[in-house]
Amino acid sequence: MCGGAMYYQELIDCFKEEFGNFTEIIVLDNPETVASRGYALNSLRAGHGRMKSAVGIDIGNATTVVTNISE
């Protein structure tokens, strides 16, 4: 699971209660940056590997996270 909300143990517990019987629930490291990193990787793919133009932007309710791809 990803997103800044994953810093709230109560929310994680709710997911585990609801879905834990049939799937493994994993909270990734730095969950608040996962979406923007994924967007940046997709941007790199769509831009045919041009790192200078690869960027990921995740606009959230409370924060915006920007990820650039660098060598």
Biopython code that builds the backbone (N, CA, C, O; Angstrom):
import numpy as np
from Bio.PDB.StructureBuilder import StructureBuilder

atoms = [
    (1, "MET", "N", (0.849, -1.165, 0.000)),
    (1, "MET", "CA", (0.000, 0.000, 0.000)),
    (1, "MET", "C", (0.894, 1.227, 0.000)),
    (1, "MET", "O", (2.012, 1.195, 0.515)),
    (2, "CYS", "N", (0.401, 2.291, -0.573)),
    (2, "CYS", "CA", (1.210, 3.499, -0.664)),
    (2, "CYS", "C", (0.352, 4.720, -0.376)),
    (2, "CYS", "O", (-0.870, 4.630, -0.260)),
    (3, "GLY", "N", (1.013, 5.851, -0.265)),
    (3, "GLY", "CA", (0.351, 7.108, 0.023)),
    (3, "GLY", "C", (0.640, 7.552, 1.445)),
    (3, "GLY", "O", (0.910, 6.729, 2.320)),
    (4, "GLY", "N", (0.583, 8.833, 1.668)),
    (4, "GLY", "CA", (0.866, 9.385, 2.986)),
    (4, "GLY", "C", (-0.058, 8.884, 4.080)),
    (4, "GLY", "O", (0.306, 8.895, 5.256)),
    (5, "ALA", "N", (-1.244, 8.449, 3.703)),
    (5, "ALA", "CA", (-2.192, 7.921, 4.698)),
    (5, "ALA", "C", (-1.674, 6.646, 5.354)),
    (5, "ALA", "O", (-2.173, 6.235, 6.401)),
    (6, "MET", "N", (-0.682, 6.026, 4.742)),
    (6, "MET", "CA", (-0.149, 4.777, 5.294)),
    (6, "MET", "C", (0.685, 5.012, 6.547)),
    (6, "MET", "O", (1.200, 4.058, 7.130)),
    (7, "TYR", "N", (0.824, 6.253, 6.966)),
    (7, "TYR", "CA", (1.469, 6.553, 8.246)),
    (7, "TYR", "C", (0.467, 6.458, 9.401)),
    (7, "TYR", "O", (0.832, 6.661, 10.559)),
    (8, "TYR", "N", (-0.781, 6.154, 9.090)),
    (8, "TYR", "CA", (-1.827, 6.030, 10.114)),
    (8, "TYR", "C", (-2.118, 4.556, 10.346)),
    (8, "TYR", "O", (-2.780, 3.904, 9.537)),
    (9, "GLN", "N", (-1.619, 4.043, 11.454)),
    (9, "GLN", "CA", (-1.755, 2.624, 11.763)),
    (9, "GLN", "C", (-3.208, 2.182, 11.798)),
    (9, "GLN", "O", (-3.518, 1.058, 11.402)),
    (10, "GLU", "N", (-4.097, 3.034, 12.260)),
    (10, "GLU", "CA", (-5.522, 2.690, 12.323)),
    (10, "GLU", "C", (-6.065, 2.366, 10.930)),
    (10, "GLU", "O", (-6.857, 1.436, 10.777)),
    (11, "LEU", "N", (-5.652, 3.114, 9.931)),
    (11, "LEU", "CA", (-6.088, 2.865, 8.552)),
    (11, "LEU", "C", (-5.513, 1.547, 8.032)),
    (11, "LEU", "O", (-6.217, 0.776, 7.379)),
    (12, "ILE", "N", (-4.252, 1.292, 8.316)),
    (12, "ILE", "CA", (-3.626, 0.028, 7.912)),
    (12, "ILE", "C", (-4.361, -1.144, 8.552)),
    (12, "ILE", "O", (-4.622, -2.153, 7.897)),
    (13, "ASP", "N", (-4.691, -1.008, 9.833)),
    (13, "ASP", "CA", (-5.422, -2.066, 10.529)),
    (13, "ASP", "C", (-6.783, -2.327, 9.892)),
    (13, "ASP", "O", (-7.222, -3.474, 9.810)),
    (14, "CYS", "N", (-7.446, -1.274, 9.444)),
    (14, "CYS", "CA", (-8.741, -1.435, 8.762)),
    (14, "CYS", "C", (-8.578, -2.226, 7.463)),
    (14, "CYS", "O", (-9.384, -3.107, 7.166)),
    (15, "PHE", "N", (-7.540, -1.912, 6.691)),
    (15, "PHE", "CA", (-7.281, -2.653, 5.455)),
    (15, "PHE", "C", (-6.983, -4.116, 5.750)),
    (15, "PHE", "O", (-7.469, -5.011, 5.059)),
    (16, "LYS", "N", (-6.176, -4.351, 6.788)),
    (16, "LYS", "CA", (-5.833, -5.729, 7.142)),
    (16, "LYS", "C", (-7.071, -6.498, 7.586)),
    (16, "LYS", "O", (-7.234, -7.671, 7.251)),
    (17, "GLU", "N", (-7.936, -5.839, 8.335)),
    (17, "GLU", "CA", (-9.173, -6.493, 8.784)),
    (17, "GLU", "C", (-10.074, -6.824, 7.590)),
    (17, "GLU", "O", (-10.673, -7.898, 7.536)),
    (18, "GLU", "N", (-10.163, -5.906, 6.646)),
    (18, "GLU", "CA", (-11.058, -6.084, 5.503)),
    (18, "GLU", "C", (-10.516, -7.068, 4.462)),
    (18, "GLU", "O", (-11.262, -7.889, 3.928)),
    (19, "PHE", "N", (-9.217, -6.978, 4.179)),
    (19, "PHE", "CA", (-8.659, -7.733, 3.062)),
    (19, "PHE", "C", (-7.595, -8.751, 3.455)),
    (19, "PHE", "O", (-7.166, -9.539, 2.613)),
    (20, "GLY", "N", (-7.164, -8.754, 4.701)),
    (20, "GLY", "CA", (-6.051, -9.582, 5.144)),
    (20, "GLY", "C", (-6.277, -11.081, 5.070)),
    (20, "GLY", "O", (-5.312, -11.846, 5.085)),
    (21, "ASN", "N", (-7.524, -11.521, 4.993)),
    (21, "ASN", "CA", (-7.799, -12.957, 4.935)),
    (21, "ASN", "C", (-7.493, -13.564, 3.569)),
    (21, "ASN", "O", (-7.333, -14.779, 3.456)),
    (22, "PHE", "N", (-7.411, -12.732, 2.532)),
    (22, "PHE", "CA", (-7.174, -13.296, 1.203)),
    (22, "PHE", "C", (-6.044, -12.627, 0.436)),
    (22, "PHE", "O", (-5.794, -12.984, -0.715)),
    (23, "THR", "N", (-5.350, -11.659, 1.045)),
    (23, "THR", "CA", (-4.189, -11.059, 0.399)),
    (23, "THR", "C", (-3.233, -10.534, 1.453)),
    (23, "THR", "O", (-3.639, -10.222, 2.573)),
    (24, "GLU", "N", (-1.973, -10.439, 1.093)),
    (24, "GLU", "CA", (-0.963, -9.902, 1.997)),
    (24, "GLU", "C", (-0.969, -8.381, 1.885)),
    (24, "GLU", "O", (-0.927, -7.839, 0.780)),
    (25, "ILE", "N", (-1.020, -7.703, 3.003)),
    (25, "ILE", "CA", (-1.011, -6.243, 3.027)),
    (25, "ILE", "C", (0.405, -5.792, 3.376)),
    (25, "ILE", "O", (0.923, -6.122, 4.443)),
    (26, "ILE", "N", (1.021, -5.042, 2.478)),
    (26, "ILE", "CA", (2.380, -4.548, 2.674)),
    (26, "ILE", "C", (2.375, -3.032, 2.511)),
    (26, "ILE", "O", (1.848, -2.503, 1.533)),
    (27, "VAL", "N", (2.965, -2.345, 3.476)),
    (27, "VAL", "CA", (3.148, -0.899, 3.370)),
    (27, "VAL", "C", (4.584, -0.676, 2.915)),
    (27, "VAL", "O", (5.525, -1.109, 3.581)),
    (28, "LEU", "N", (4.752, -0.006, 1.791)),
    (28, "LEU", "CA", (6.070, 0.225, 1.218)),
    (28, "LEU", "C", (6.845, 1.280, 1.991)),
    (28, "LEU", "O", (6.259, 2.097, 2.702)),
    (29, "ASP", "N", (8.179, 1.259, 1.848)),
    (29, "ASP", "CA", (9.011, 2.323, 2.415)),
    (29, "ASP", "C", (8.691, 3.633, 1.723)),
    (29, "ASP", "O", (8.438, 3.660, 0.518)),
    (30, "ASN", "N", (8.703, 4.706, 2.471)),
    (30, "ASN", "CA", (8.406, 6.043, 1.939)),
    (30, "ASN", "C", (7.118, 6.040, 1.129)),
    (30, "ASN", "O", (7.130, 6.416, -0.043)),
    (31, "PRO", "N", (6.015, 5.626, 1.726)),
    (31, "PRO", "CA", (4.778, 5.461, 0.964)),
    (31, "PRO", "C", (4.260, 6.743, 0.319)),
    (31, "PRO", "O", (3.511, 6.687, -0.656)),
    (32, "GLU", "N", (4.649, 7.889, 0.852)),
    (32, "GLU", "CA", (4.155, 9.155, 0.305)),
    (32, "GLU", "C", (4.773, 9.495, -1.043)),
    (32, "GLU", "O", (4.276, 10.377, -1.744)),
    (33, "THR", "N", (5.865, 8.799, -1.423)),
    (33, "THR", "CA", (6.533, 9.110, -2.693)),
    (33, "THR", "C", (6.293, 8.060, -3.781)),
    (33, "THR", "O", (6.725, 8.248, -4.918)),
    (34, "VAL", "N", (5.621, 6.974, -3.456)),
    (34, "VAL", "CA", (5.490, 5.854, -4.399)),
    (34, "VAL", "C", (4.737, 6.261, -5.667)),
    (34, "VAL", "O", (5.156, 5.899, -6.767)),
    (35, "ALA", "N", (3.656, 6.990, -5.540)),
    (35, "ALA", "CA", (2.879, 7.366, -6.727)),
    (35, "ALA", "C", (3.699, 8.248, -7.660)),
    (35, "ALA", "O", (3.732, 8.000, -8.865)),
    (36, "SER", "N", (4.361, 9.272, -7.128)),
    (36, "SER", "CA", (5.125, 10.162, -8.000)),
    (36, "SER", "C", (6.316, 9.438, -8.628)),
    (36, "SER", "O", (6.686, 9.743, -9.762)),
    (37, "ARG", "N", (6.929, 8.471, -7.907)),
    (37, "ARG", "CA", (8.013, 7.689, -8.503)),
    (37, "ARG", "C", (7.481, 6.832, -9.658)),
    (37, "ARG", "O", (8.135, 6.704, -10.693)),
    (38, "GLY", "N", (6.316, 6.256, -9.479)),
    (38, "GLY", "CA", (5.706, 5.470, -10.556)),
    (38, "GLY", "C", (5.364, 6.330, -11.756)),
    (38, "GLY", "O", (5.568, 5.919, -12.898)),
    (39, "TYR", "N", (4.847, 7.521, -11.500)),
    (39, "TYR", "CA", (4.535, 8.436, -12.603)),
    (39, "TYR", "C", (5.811, 8.829, -13.349)),
    (39, "TYR", "O", (5.807, 8.933, -14.576)),
    (40, "ALA", "N", (6.908, 9.047, -12.606)),
    (40, "ALA", "CA", (8.176, 9.417, -13.237)),
    (40, "ALA", "C", (8.705, 8.271, -14.105)),
    (40, "ALA", "O", (9.204, 8.502, -15.207)),
    (41, "LEU", "N", (8.595, 7.052, -13.611)),
    (41, "LEU", "CA", (9.038, 5.902, -14.411)),
    (41, "LEU", "C", (8.192, 5.751, -15.671)),
    (41, "LEU", "O", (8.716, 5.435, -16.740)),
    (42, "ASN", "N", (6.896, 5.974, -15.550)),
    (42, "ASN", "CA", (6.036, 5.915, -16.728)),
    (42, "ASN", "C", (6.374, 7.041, -17.702)),
    (42, "ASN", "O", (6.338, 6.844, -18.916)),
    (43, "SER", "N", (6.698, 8.208, -17.178)),
    (43, "SER", "CA", (7.100, 9.326, -18.023)),
    (43, "SER", "C", (8.390, 9.000, -18.774)),
    (43, "SER", "O", (8.536, 9.345, -19.947)),
    (44, "LEU", "N", (9.329, 8.330, -18.090)),
    (44, "LEU", "CA", (10.570, 7.903, -18.731)),
    (44, "LEU", "C", (10.274, 6.922, -19.861)),
    (44, "LEU", "O", (10.863, 7.018, -20.938)),
    (45, "ARG", "N", (9.374, 5.989, -19.623)),
    (45, "ARG", "CA", (8.995, 5.019, -20.647)),
    (45, "ARG", "C", (8.323, 5.718, -21.827)),
    (45, "ARG", "O", (8.667, 5.468, -22.982)),
    (46, "ALA", "N", (7.376, 6.582, -21.532)),
    (46, "ALA", "CA", (6.640, 7.275, -22.597)),
    (46, "ALA", "C", (7.535, 8.232, -23.376)),
    (46, "ALA", "O", (7.293, 8.498, -24.553)),
    (47, "GLY", "N", (8.579, 8.753, -22.711)),
    (47, "GLY", "CA", (9.508, 9.676, -23.365)),
    (47, "GLY", "C", (10.683, 8.977, -24.010)),
    (47, "GLY", "O", (11.683, 9.611, -24.345)),
    (48, "HIS", "N", (10.566, 7.656, -24.186)),
    (48, "HIS", "CA", (11.591, 6.867, -24.867)),
    (48, "HIS", "C", (12.967, 7.009, -24.214)),
    (48, "HIS", "O", (13.991, 7.074, -24.893)),
    (49, "GLY", "N", (12.964, 7.057, -22.868)),
    (49, "GLY", "CA", (14.218, 7.058, -22.124)),
    (49, "GLY", "C", (14.880, 8.402, -21.944)),
    (49, "GLY", "O", (15.999, 8.463, -21.437)),
    (50, "ARG", "N", (14.238, 9.471, -22.336)),
    (50, "ARG", "CA", (14.827, 10.808, -22.169)),
    (50, "ARG", "C", (14.682, 11.238, -20.713)),
    (50, "ARG", "O", (13.604, 11.650, -20.284)),
    (51, "MET", "N", (15.775, 11.140, -19.959)),
    (51, "MET", "CA", (15.723, 11.422, -18.525)),
    (51, "MET", "C", (15.399, 12.874, -18.209)),
    (51, "MET", "O", (14.726, 13.154, -17.217)),
    (52, "LYS", "N", (15.867, 13.800, -19.039)),
    (52, "LYS", "CA", (15.629, 15.218, -18.751)),
    (52, "LYS", "C", (14.151, 15.573, -18.762)),
    (52, "LYS", "O", (13.731, 16.520, -18.097)),
    (53, "SER", "N", (13.358, 14.815, -19.518)),
    (53, "SER", "CA", (11.930, 15.139, -19.594)),
    (53, "SER", "C", (11.075, 14.234, -18.719)),
    (53, "SER", "O", (9.852, 14.371, -18.711)),
    (54, "ALA", "N", (11.695, 13.304, -17.976)),
    (54, "ALA", "CA", (10.932, 12.384, -17.138)),
    (54, "ALA", "C", (10.681, 12.997, -15.766)),
    (54, "ALA", "O", (11.615, 13.281, -15.016)),
    (55, "VAL", "N", (9.420, 13.192, -15.456)),
    (55, "VAL", "CA", (9.041, 13.752, -14.161)),
    (55, "VAL", "C", (7.726, 13.118, -13.727)),
    (55, "VAL", "O", (6.868, 12.799, -14.551)),
    (56, "GLY", "N", (7.590, 12.945, -12.433)),
    (56, "GLY", "CA", (6.338, 12.448, -11.874)),
    (56, "GLY", "C", (5.803, 13.446, -10.875)),
    (56, "GLY", "O", (6.544, 13.927, -10.018)),
    (57, "ILE", "N", (4.530, 13.763, -10.972)),
    (57, "ILE", "CA", (3.901, 14.725, -10.057)),
    (57, "ILE", "C", (2.650, 14.090, -9.480)),
    (57, "ILE", "O", (1.743, 13.698, -10.214)),
    (58, "ASP", "N", (2.612, 13.994, -8.156)),
    (58, "ASP", "CA", (1.446, 13.474, -7.448)),
    (58, "ASP", "C", (0.841, 14.622, -6.653)),
    (58, "ASP", "O", (1.407, 15.060, -5.652)),
    (59, "ILE", "N", (-0.303, 15.101, -7.101)),
    (59, "ILE", "CA", (-0.978, 16.214, -6.427)),
    (59, "ILE", "C", (-2.004, 15.629, -5.474)),
    (59, "ILE", "O", (-3.009, 15.055, -5.893)),
    (60, "GLY", "N", (-1.736, 15.784, -4.192)),
    (60, "GLY", "CA", (-2.613, 15.225, -3.173)),
    (60, "GLY", "C", (-3.444, 16.294, -2.489)),
    (60, "GLY", "O", (-3.389, 17.472, -2.843)),
    (61, "ASN", "N", (-4.214, 15.861, -1.506)),
    (61, "ASN", "CA", (-5.058, 16.792, -0.761)),
    (61, "ASN", "C", (-4.250, 17.744, 0.101)),
    (61, "ASN", "O", (-4.577, 18.927, 0.205)),
    (62, "ALA", "N", (-3.190, 17.227, 0.724)),
    (62, "ALA", "CA", (-2.401, 18.044, 1.650)),
    (62, "ALA", "C", (-1.027, 18.409, 1.102)),
    (62, "ALA", "O", (-0.470, 19.440, 1.478)),
    (63, "THR", "N", (-0.474, 17.583, 0.221)),
    (63, "THR", "CA", (0.876, 17.832, -0.289)),
    (63, "THR", "C", (0.962, 17.466, -1.768)),
    (63, "THR", "O", (0.128, 16.731, -2.296)),
    (64, "THR", "N", (1.975, 17.992, -2.408)),
    (64, "THR", "CA", (2.315, 17.624, -3.773)),
    (64, "THR", "C", (3.735, 17.082, -3.753)),
    (64, "THR", "O", (4.627, 17.686, -3.159)),
    (65, "VAL", "N", (3.943, 15.947, -4.400)),
    (65, "VAL", "CA", (5.266, 15.306, -4.444)),
    (65, "VAL", "C", (5.725, 15.272, -5.898)),
    (65, "VAL", "O", (4.995, 14.813, -6.777)),
    (66, "VAL", "N", (6.942, 15.761, -6.146)),
    (66, "VAL", "CA", (7.517, 15.788, -7.484)),
    (66, "VAL", "C", (8.752, 14.900, -7.483)),
    (66, "VAL", "O", (9.590, 15.007, -6.588)),
    (67, "THR", "N", (8.873, 14.022, -8.481)),
    (67, "THR", "CA", (10.020, 13.131, -8.618)),
    (67, "THR", "C", (10.658, 13.329, -9.978)),
    (67, "THR", "O", (9.978, 13.269, -11.002)),
    (68, "ASN", "N", (11.968, 13.567, -9.993)),
    (68, "ASN", "CA", (12.745, 13.656, -11.225)),
    (68, "ASN", "C", (13.597, 12.397, -11.343)),
    (68, "ASN", "O", (14.038, 11.842, -10.337)),
    (69, "ILE", "N", (13.823, 11.957, -12.557)),
    (69, "ILE", "CA", (14.699, 10.820, -12.819)),
    (69, "ILE", "C", (16.102, 11.370, -13.097)),
    (69, "ILE", "O", (16.270, 12.271, -13.919)),
    (70, "SER", "N", (17.096, 10.827, -12.412)),
    (70, "SER", "CA", (18.473, 11.230, -12.670)),
    (70, "SER", "C", (19.340, 9.996, -12.809)),
    (70, "SER", "O", (18.987, 8.916, -12.335)),
    (71, "GLU", "N", (20.466, 10.162, -13.457)),
    (71, "GLU", "CA", (21.367, 9.031, -13.678)),
    (71, "GLU", "C", (22.052, 8.630, -12.410)),
    (71, "GLU", "O", (22.849, 7.692, -12.408)),
]
sb = StructureBuilder()
sb.init_structure("model")
sb.init_model(0)
sb.init_chain("A")
sb.init_seg("    ")
for serial, (resi, resn, name, xyz) in enumerate(atoms, 1):
    if name == "N":
        sb.init_residue(resn, " ", resi, " ")
    sb.init_atom(name, np.array(xyz, "f"), 0.0, 1.0, " ", f" {name:<3s}", serial, name[0])
structure = sb.get_structure()
